[in-house]
Amino acid sequence: MIYLDNHATTPCDPLAVERMLPWFTDFFGNPHSTHQAGQIAADAIRNSLQSIARLINVDVDKLVVTSGATESNQLAIRGAVTHPRQRRRHLVSVTSEHPAVLDVLKDLETDGFKVTLVPVVQQGHPSAGTVDMERLADAITGETALVSVMWANNENGAINPMAEISELCSLHGCLLHCDATQALGRLPVDLQSVKIDLLSATAHKFYGPKGTGFLVVGGGERRIRLRPQMLGGGQQSGIRSGTMNPAGIVGMAAAFEQSVKDLSEQPDRMRGLRDQLWSRLNEGIEGLVLNGAELEGTQRLSGNLNLQLPGIEGQAWMSSAPEVLFSSGSACSGHDAAPSHVLTAIGLNSDQARRSVRFGVGRFNTIEDIEAASHRLVESYQRLTHLTR
């Protein structure tokens, strides 16, 4: 199999696996116990979180460990806007956000909150898929409690101007939440340079273990109060109850350390592989269309390729080349037969969206992978179109 779906998840870094293993067997203490075994685990967690905090330039006490970005988004958004001291009742987000954000906002509407979804730059523009900054500025009012904008999109790879968005939110006195799931480990993130009040992340997008993530609470200058969404033992200062997972946290830190270290060379290498894939597919398939921002610019993730096929649906192409692993949309909405809301948000119609696929090139992909995948994909496309004539 050739794995080209690194936006859905990434293989766990061998270094992370190596560091995790002792915490399953040799050091199994509950990190909330006061005896020696518990304190050994607690120290490992503290050291791991200090490493993550240092790499994103934030105080370690700002980190809350969660089960992943979905929980982090829920805790950030619902926790902030339902806190008893929060009086504002207006929320702003973007039409192409992940369902882990959009579904929370939809649910909050039933509780009386007003939600405004801002459009994105449309297909054909060099920065297609990024938030329309003029419309975002118009949407924020004195009643806006929170703005939620993802740093980088999981389907079309669009990179939003978070520094500009941060300044805009600061001007209006509203909180800024950022789902940074696709950005951490792929882009430099410095929370002293870009002030973000609440930032969500998950380890399995940067070659760490699944089921472990974190939320930065108070990455900007404002004091953030959250209403807890999980009650129980009062762990993590009562913000998120539940026994913490030393193995997962140690693995998350190891993977993040390596991903940040690789930022000096991996993005350029993945961009080259992505461009090679696009070139090879274009050589064998006439009429391909690129979805989203231009490949040459800086507003698209280096490993991302989202394209439209002529004549066949993306799901059919996936099925005809099972040895090449890619997707026809977000992994989190794979059960939904509707066309991708991310692609319709940039102006594609339902037919165009269904004829689209996403490739995510990752750290462990090679030139040989790209050449073999391209050959198989072109061959399967030609076979499919021959059958439909």
C-alpha positions in Angstrom: 0.0 0.0 0.0 1.1 3.6 -0.7 -0.3 5.9 2.0 -1.1 9.4 0.7 -3.8 10.4 3.2 -1.7 12.2 5.8 -4.4 14.9 6.5 -6.6 12.1 7.9 -3.9 10.7 10.2 -0.2 10.1 10.2 1.8 7.0 11.0 3.3 7.1 14.5 6.9 8.2 14.6 9.1 5.3 15.7 10.8 7.6 18.2 7.4 8.3 19.8 6.6 4.6 19.9 10.0 3.9 21.5 9.4 6.5 24.2 5.9 5.4 24.9 6.5 1.7 25.4 7.9 1.8 29.0 4.9 3.7 30.2 2.6 0.8 29.4 4.6 -1.7 31.4 7.5 -0.5 33.5 6.0 2.8 34.7 2.3 2.2 35.0 1.5 4.4 38.0 -1.6 6.7 38.0 -0.1 10.2 37.6 -2.6 11.5 40.2 -1.5 9.2 42.9 0.8 10.6 45.6 3.1 7.6 45.9 6.4 7.1 44.1 5.0 5.4 41.0 2.4 8.1 40.6 4.9 10.9 40.9 7.2 9.3 38.3 4.3 9.4 35.8 3.4 12.9 36.9 6.9 14.1 36.3 7.0 12.5 32.8 3.8 14.3 31.9 5.1 17.6 33.3 8.3 17.3 31.3 6.5 16.4 28.1 4.1 19.3 28.4 7.0 21.6 29.1 8.6 20.5 25.9 5.4 21.2 23.9 4.9 24.5 25.6 8.4 25.6 24.8 8.0 24.7 21.1 4.9 26.9 20.7 6.2 29.6 23.0 3.6 29.5 25.7 3.6 28.8 29.5 3.1 25.1 30.3 0.3 26.0 32.7 -1.7 27.1 29.7 -1.9 23.5 28.3 -4.9 21.2 29.0 -4.5 17.6 27.8 -7.6 16.2 26.0 -8.4 13.1 23.9 -7.9 15.1 20.7 -8.9 18.1 18.7 -12.6 17.3 18.7 -12.7 17.5 22.5 -10.4 20.5 22.5 -12.8 22.3 20.2 -15.8 21.4 22.3 -14.1 22.5 25.5 -12.8 25.8 24.0 -16.0 27.0 22.3 -18.7 25.7 24.6 -16.5 26.1 27.7 -15.8 29.8 26.9 -19.2 31.0 25.7 -21.3 29.3 28.4 -19.2 30.5 31.3 -21.4 32.4 33.7 -19.3 35.6 33.3 -19.7 35.6 29.5 -22.5 37.9 28.5 -22.1 38.2 24.8 -24.3 35.9 22.7 -22.8 36.1 19.1 -20.4 33.7 17.6 -18.5 33.9 14.3 -16.8 31.2 12.3 -16.2 30.2 8.6 -18.2 28.1 6.2 -15.4 25.7 5.6 -14.6 24.8 9.2 -14.3 21.3 10.4 -17.6 19.6 11.7 -16.0 19.5 15.1 -16.5 23.2 15.2 -19.6 23.7 13.0 -21.6 21.1 14.9 -20.8 22.7 18.2 -21.9 26.1 16.9 -25.1 24.6 15.4 -25.9 23.1 18.8 -25.3 26.4 20.6 -27.8 28.1 18.3 -30.5 25.9 19.9 -29.4 27.5 23.2 -30.1 30.9 21.9 -26.7 32.0 20.5 -26.5 33.8 17.2 -24.0 32.3 14.8 -22.6 34.0 11.7 -20.6 31.9 9.2 -18.2 33.9 7.0 -17.5 32.8 3.4 -14.1 31.9 2.0 -12.3 33.2 -1.1 -13.7 31.5 -4.2 -12.3 28.9 -6.6 -10.1 30.5 -9.2 -8.4 33.0 -6.9 -4.8 32.4 -5.9 -5.8 32.2 -2.2 -9.0 30.3 -2.7 -10.3 28.6 0.4 -8.9 31.2 2.9 -11.3 33.2 4.9 -12.7 36.4 3.3 -11.1 38.9 5.6 -13.4 41.8 4.6 -16.5 39.7 5.4 -14.9 38.5 8.6 -14.3 42.1 9.7 -17.9 43.0 8.9 -19.3 40.0 10.8 -17.7 40.9 14.2 -19.7 43.2 16.4 -19.6 44.4 20.0 -21.8 41.5 20.8 -19.4 38.9 19.5 -18.2 36.6 22.2 -15.9 34.3 20.1 -14.4 33.9 16.7 -13.3 30.4 15.6 -11.1 30.1 12.5 -8.9 27.1 11.7 -5.3 27.8 10.9 -5.1 25.4 7.9 -7.9 23.5 6.2 -7.9 19.7 6.4 -9.3 19.3 2.8 -8.0 22.0 0.5 -4.9 22.9 2.7 -5.8 26.6 2.7 -3.7 28.5 5.3 -5.5 31.4 7.0 -3.8 34.7 8.1 -4.0 34.1 11.8 -1.9 37.1 12.8 -4.4 39.4 11.0 -7.3 37.6 12.5 -5.8 37.9 15.9 -5.4 41.6 15.6 -9.0 41.9 14.4 -10.4 40.0 17.4 -8.2 42.0 19.8 -9.6 45.2 18.3 -13.2 44.1 19.0 -12.4 42.5 22.4 -13.7 39.1 21.5 -12.0 35.7 22.1 -10.2 33.9 19.2 -10.3 30.2 19.0 -8.2 28.4 16.4 -8.4 24.8 15.4 -4.7 24.3 14.6 -5.0 20.5 14.0 -3.5 20.7 10.5 -1.0 23.4 11.3 0.9 22.0 14.3 4.0 20.2 13.0 3.5 21.5 9.5 3.8 25.2 10.1 5.8 27.3 12.6 3.5 28.2 15.4 4.6 30.9 17.9 1.9 32.0 20.3 3.9 35.1 21.4 4.0 36.3 17.8 0.3 35.4 17.1 -1.9 35.9 20.1 -4.6 33.2 20.1 -6.8 32.8 23.2 -7.7 29.1 22.6 -5.8 26.7 20.3 -6.8 23.1 19.6 -4.4 20.3 18.5 -4.2 16.5 18.3 -1.1 14.3 18.2 -2.1 11.9 15.4 -1.8 14.7 12.8 1.9 15.2 13.6 3.0 11.6 13.8 1.9 11.0 17.4 -0.6 8.6 18.9 -4.3 8.8 18.4 -6.5 9.6 21.4 -4.2 12.4 22.8 -4.4 16.1 22.1 -4.3 19.4 23.9 -5.9 22.8 24.2 -4.0 26.0 24.9 -6.1 28.1 27.3 -4.9 31.7 27.3 -2.3 31.8 24.6 -3.0 35.5 24.2 -3.0 38.2 26.8 -6.6 37.9 28.1 -7.5 35.8 31.0 -9.7 32.9 29.8 -12.4 31.3 31.9 -13.8 28.0 30.8 -16.9 26.1 32.0 -15.7 22.5 32.3 -17.3 20.0 29.9 -16.1 16.8 31.8 -16.6 16.6 35.5 -15.3 14.0 37.9 -12.0 13.9 39.8 -11.1 17.6 39.3 -7.8 16.8 37.4 -6.1 19.6 35.5 -7.3 22.3 37.8 -10.8 21.1 37.3 -10.9 22.2 33.7 -10.9 18.6 32.3 -11.4 15.7 34.7 -10.1 12.3 34.0 -7.0 10.2 34.6 -4.2 11.5 32.3 -2.5 9.2 29.9 1.3 9.3 30.5 2.2 7.0 27.5 0.1 9.1 25.1 1.4 12.4 26.4 5.1 11.3 26.3 4.5 10.0 22.7 2.8 13.3 21.7 5.7 15.3 23.0 8.3 13.1 21.2 6.4 13.3 17.9 5.9 17.1 18.2 9.6 17.6 19.0 10.6 15.7 15.9 8.0 17.4 13.7 9.2 20.9 14.7 12.8 19.9 14.2 11.9 18.7 10.7 10.3 22.0 9.8 13.6 23.3 8.4 13.5 20.7 5.5 10.4 18.6 5.4 7.9 21.2 4.0 10.1 21.8 1.0 10.6 18.1 0.4 6.9 17.4 0.7 6.1 20.3 -1.6 8.4 18.7 -4.2 6.7 15.3 -3.9 3.2 16.9 -4.0 4.2 18.9 -7.2 5.6 15.7 -8.7 2.3 13.9 -8.1 0.4 16.7 -9.7 2.7 16.8 -12.7 2.6 13.0 -13.2 -1.2 12.9 -13.0 -1.6 15.7 -15.4 0.7 13.9 -17.9 -1.7 10.9 -17.9 -5.1 12.5 -17.3 -6.3 15.4 -19.4 -8.6 17.9 -17.8 -7.6 17.8 -14.2 -8.6 20.9 -12.2 -6.8 22.1 -9.0 -9.2 22.9 -6.1 -8.2 25.7 -3.8 -5.2 28.0 -3.5 -2.4 27.9 -6.1 0.5 25.5 -5.5 3.2 28.1 -5.9 2.0 30.4 -3.2 2.3 30.4 0.6 -1.4 29.9 1.4 -1.5 26.2 1.0 0.0 23.4 3.0 3.0 21.9 1.3 1.8 18.3 1.2 -1.8 19.1 0.1 -3.3 18.3 -3.3 -7.0 18.5 -3.9 -8.2 18.0 -7.5 -11.2 17.5 -9.7 -11.4 14.6 -12.1 -13.1 14.8 -15.5 -15.8 12.2 -16.0 -15.8 10.0 -12.9 -16.4 10.4 -9.2 -13.6 10.5 -6.7 -15.0 7.5 -4.7 -15.0 5.4 -7.9 -11.3 6.3 -8.5 -10.5 5.3 -4.9 -12.2 2.0 -5.2 -10.4 1.2 -8.5 -7.0 1.8 -7.1 -7.2 0.3 -3.5 -3.4 0.0 -3.2 -3.1 3.8 -3.2 -4.7 5.3 0.0 -6.2 8.8 -0.4 -9.6 10.2 0.2 -12.6 11.9 -1.4 -13.1 14.3 1.6 -12.6 14.6 5.3 -12.1 11.3 7.2 -14.4 12.7 9.9 -17.3 13.0 7.4 -16.7 9.8 5.5 -20.1 8.4 6.6 -21.8 11.3 5.0 -23.0 10.9 1.4 -23.3 14.6 0.9 -20.7 16.4 -1.2 -17.8 18.1 0.7 -19.0 21.3 2.4 -15.4 22.6 2.2 -15.5 22.3 -1.6 -19.0 23.7 -2.1 -17.9 26.6 0.2 -15.3 27.6 -2.4 -17.9 27.6 -5.2 -17.9 24.0 -6.6 -21.2 22.5 -7.4 -22.2 19.1 -6.1 -21.0 17.3 -9.2 -17.6 18.9 -9.1 -17.3 18.2 -5.4 -18.1 14.5 -5.9 -15.5 14.3 -8.7 -12.8 15.6 -6.3 -10.2 13.8 -4.2 -7.6 14.8 -1.6 -4.0 13.7 -1.4 -1.9 14.3 1.7 1.8 13.8 1.2 3.7 13.1 4.5 7.1 12.8 6.0 7.5 9.1 5.3 6.6 9.3 1.6 9.3 8.9 -1.0 9.9 9.7 -4.7 9.3 6.0 -5.4 5.9 6.2 -3.7 4.9 9.1 -5.9 6.0 7.4 -9.1 4.3 4.1 -8.3 1.1 5.8 -7.1 0.9 8.0 -10.1 1.3 5.1 -12.5 -1.4 3.1 -10.7 -3.8 6.1 -10.5 -3.5 7.0 -14.2 -3.9 3.3 -15.1 -7.0 2.9 -13.0 -8.5 6.2 -14.3 -8.0 5.1 -17.9 -9.6 1.7 -17.1 -12.6 3.4 -15.5 -13.2 5.9 -18.3 -12.9 3.1 -20.9 -15.6 1.2 -19.1 -17.9 4.2 -19.1 -17.6 5.0 -22.8 
